[in-house]
Amino acid sequence: MNAPEPTLDISGKISHDFNDATTTNTDSYSCQSRFQESTAPMKPLRIALLGYRSHPHVGGQGIYINYLSKALVNIGHSVDVISGPPYPELDPRVRLIQLPSLDLFAAKSHVTALRWRHLKSFSDTYEWFSMLTGGFAEPYTFARRAAKYLHEQGHNYDLVHDNQCLAYGLLTIEKSGLPVVATVHHPITRDFQLALAAASWKHKLLVRRWHSFLHMQGKVVRKLKHVVTVSKQSQKDIVSAFKRPASRTPIMYNGIDTETFAPMQSVMREPYLLITTSSADQPLKGLRFLLKAMALLKSSYPDLKLKVIGKLKKDGDTEKLLRRLHLSDSVEFISGISTKALVRKSIIAPALP
């Protein structure tokens, strides 16, 4: 008989017994009772929650940090979010500490974004040079800045929680004596493999260069004392990609905000309308399969339409596929909307994962 997978309850205790783990009990009432029992005697913690970029609407990182920090405050902890730009939207009880970067994705030209003052900073110079040569240095440079900040301010915290930065600076923070836990939503190796397979021979070198940070992330994941993930599949991927045993990677499942994502009786559904999310025009997101399926259905359902919560990349693979499938007039892309607007749109149409 296989041993049960480890889980992590909110108090930080690892359990290998399904009867003791709050996240594995299928009885919601029993689960709630166990949750209350496990949190009742807990001492409030001062938590530093790290995010190297935390856009409030795009990519999920800022959204995850918003919900996690709010949930931690709700059960009595004190939370500071330490983030690079773009910065998240947070509960008023959560303090935001901004660690500015060059924010090269927002610059009109990353080539000319460097200023003389930036040359005084190794992190700034490295971030610019890496971008100039096709790399992605934000996790590395953010962790350097976070380690420097916590070297001065670490006495104000009991715990540091990283949201998939997974850079060398975390090991520096851990060596300083601060407990560190990192969440790995999924290894970016999966993104890399799919992007590499979809790239032309000319672009494969650029894909490899962009994902060169994966070597660092693998080393950090293997060395950190505490790493959690959000699903069984991600746990398996971490074992495969980063060689960290499943026994050392407990699962903390993501939840759903049922107060926000709730039925609205006043909203009527629109027939033949579908809605989905796609945070980036990348092969990993799988949007192309939905579009191909929609093209097959159009002859039987000519009124079929799709709304995609995401941004369409000009002249990207998705835009080319839309033209090839003659779906440009049937698919609409919407970006930068609020959570409230997203809920309303998800109610008027069946949502697709």
N, C-alpha and C positions, 0 to 999 in steps of 0.2 A: 504493500500500500504506500502510495506517495505521501511524503510529509506535507502538511499544509503550508502554503506560502506565507511568509511573514507579513504582518500588517502593522501599521503604526497608528495608535490612537492619539487623540488630540493632546494628551498629557506627555507624549513623547516616549511612552513605553512600548517596546517592541513585543509583540505577542506571536507565538507560533501555534496557539490553540484557537481553533475557530470559535470555541465557546467563550473565549475571553476577548476576541477582537470585535470592536464595535462596527467595523466596516464590512464584516462578512456575514452578519446575521440578517437573514432575509425577512425576519419579523420586524416591521418598522417600529412597533410599539416597544418591543424588547430592546431594539437598537437605541431608541431614544432614551429608555431608562438607563441603559449601560452608559450612554454618552453623558447623561446628567451625573451618574455616579462617579465617572472617571474625572469629570471636570470640577466637581464640588470642592475637593480639598486642594485644588491646584493653586500654587502661589503665582500671582501675576508676574509676568515677565516683561522686560524691556527689550523689544525686538527691533532689529534693524533689517528691513526688507529691501533687498537689492534688485534693481532692474537696469540693465545697461541701456535699454531704450524702452519706453513705456507709452507708446501712442495710445490715447484713450479710445480710438475707434478702429484701428487697423492692426491686424496681425495677432491680436489676442494677448500680447504680453502685458499691456497696460490694463486691460480688462481683468485679467487674472489677478494682478497685483491689487487692483481696486477691491475686488470681491474678497480676496484673502485677507487684506489688511482690515477691512470692515468686519469680517467674521472674527478675527482675532481680538479686535477692540470690543466687539459685542460680548465676548466671554471674559473680559476683564483685563486683557493685556494692553500694554502701551506700545504703539507702533510708530516708527519713523520709516518712511519710504525714502531710500537714497537712490536717485535715478539720474541717468543721463537723458539728454533730449532725444525725441520729444517727450514731454512730461505727462504723467497721468492725471486724470481727474479722480479725486479722492474724497472720502468721507471727511467732514469738517473736523472730526476727532483725530484724524491721522495727519501727522506733520510731514510735509514734503521737504526734503533736503536736495537741492539741485546741485549736481556735479556737471558743470558745462563741459561739452566736448567741442570739437570743430563743427559737428553736425553737418558733415559734408553732403549728405543727401538733400539737405534743404538749401545748400548753396547754389547760386546761379551757375558757378563753375568751380568744381572742386580743385581744378588746376591752379586757379588764382586766389583760392580761399586762404592760403597761408599768409600770415603777416610776420613782420620781423619779431614781434613780441612772442610769437609761437615758438620761435627757435630756442627760447630759453627753457622750454619744456620738452623733455624727451618724449612724453606721451603724445603731445600735440604733433611734434615733428614725425614721429613714427606713424601716427594715424593718417597724416597727410600723404606720406611717402608710400604707405601700404595701399591706399586708395589709388594713388597715381599709377601704381604698378599692378592694379587689378585685384588687390587683396581686400579682406574685410577684417579690420583691426579693432572694431568697436568693443567686443568683449574683452580683449586683452588690455586696451588702454583704460576702459572703465574700471576694471578690477585693480589696476595700478592706482587710479585716483581714489577708489574706495578704500584700498589698503592704507593709503596715506591719510585719508580722513579718519579712519578708525584707529590708526596709530595715535592720533591726537585725542579722539573722542570715544574710543572703545570702552572706557570706564563707565560710560552712560548706558551700556547695553549688556544684557545677559545672554543674548543669542543673535546670531546673524543668519538670515535665511536668503539664499541666492535663488533667483528665478532664471535658471539656465544661462548664466553668464559662463560659468565653468572655466574660468581663466586662472592663470598662475597666482594672481593676487589673492585668491581665496585661500590658497595654501599658506601664504604669508600671514593672512588674518588668523587662520587656525593655529599656526605656530606661535602667534602672539599670546595664545591662551584663550581666545574667544571661541566658544562652541560655534561651529558652522554646519548648517544643513543646506543641501542644494536640491532643488526640484529639477528633474529632467523630464520634460513632457514627452519628448521622443528624440532619439539621436538624429542629428542632422545628416548623418551618413545616408539615411534613406532618401533625403532630398538630393544629396550629392549623386547617388547612384542613378536616380531617375533623371536628373538634369544631364548627367554625363551620357546616358543612353539616348536622350533626345537631342543632344548637341551634334552639330555637323563636325567634321574632322577639324575644321578651322577653329572652332570654338571650344573644343575639348580642353585645350591647354588653359584657356581663360576660366573654364569651369573648375579645373583642378586648382588653379591659383586662388580663386575666390574662396574655395572651401578648405584652404590650407590650415585654417584655425582648428580643424577637426583633430589634428594630431595633438594639439594642446589640450583640447577638451577631453580626449580619451585619457591622457595622462592624469589630468586633474580628477576625473571621475574615479579612476582606479585608486588614487591616493587619499581622497577625502574620507574622513571617518563616517560621515552621515550623508547618504543620498536617498531621496525618495522619488517615486515616479507615480504616474496617474492611472495606469492600466496594466493588465496582464501582458498585452501585446508589447507595450513599451518596455516592460520588464524583460521580456524575451529579447527585444532589440538591443537593450543595453548589454545583456550578456553577450550577444553576438558581436556587436560593434565595438564596445568599450571593454569587454572582458572583465566586467565586474559581476561577481556571482549574484544570482537572484536572492540568495539568503542574506545578502548585505544591502538589498535594494527593496525595502518594503513599499507597499502600495498605499497611497492616499488618494482615493477616487475624487474626481471633480464632481461638483454638485450643480444643481440648477436653481436659479433664483425664482422660486414659484410665486413669490409676491409680485415680481415684475412681469414674468412670463405667465400670465393668467388669462383666461377667457374674457373677452369683452362682448357683452350681450348686444351692445349697440352697433357692432361692426358686422357687416354682412360679407360672406365669402363671395368672391368673383369666380364664375365658372371658367374652366380651362386656363387658370392662371397658376403657375408654379413659382416658388421662391427658393433660392439657395444662397449660400455664402461661399465666396472664394476670395481669400485675403490677398492672393498674389497670382499673377499670371505665370504659374509654374506647373510642370508636369505632375508634381506630387499632389496637387489639389484635385486632379481627376476631372476637371470640368469638361474636358474634351469628350469624355464618355457620355456625359449627360447630354451634351449638344448633339452628338451622333445619334443617340436614342431619340431625342426630340425630332431630329430630321426624319427619322423613320416613321414617327407617329403623325407628322404633319399632314400626310395625305388622308389619313382617317379622321384627324381632328384639326381642321384648318384654322380654328380659332385659338389653338394652343399658344400660350405665351409664357415667357420665363423672365423673372426679375432676379438679377444677381446682385447681392450685396457685396460690392467690391469694385475695384477700379480697373477699367479696360486699358491695357497697355497699347498705345498707338503703334500700329504696324507690328504688333506682337503676334505670337502663334495663335492666340484665341481669336483676334480680329480677322486674321487670314482664314481661319477655319469657319468663322461665321459667314464670310463672303462665299467660301467654297460650298457651304451647305445651304446657301440662300436663306439664312436665318437672321440677317442683320436687322430686319424690321420686326422680328418677333422676340428679340432678346434685349432687355434693358439693363444697364449697369448703373447702380446707385452707390455712392460712397459718401463718407463723412456725415452720416445721419446719426441721430441720437438713439439711445437704447429704447426710449419710448416710441420713436418712429419705427424702429425695427420691430418692436412687439406688434404694433398695429399692422404693419405689412405682413408679418408672419401669420396673423390671424385671418387675413382676407384670402390667403392661399395655403394649400397644403405645403408644409415645409419639408425640404429634402436635406438629408445630412450631407 
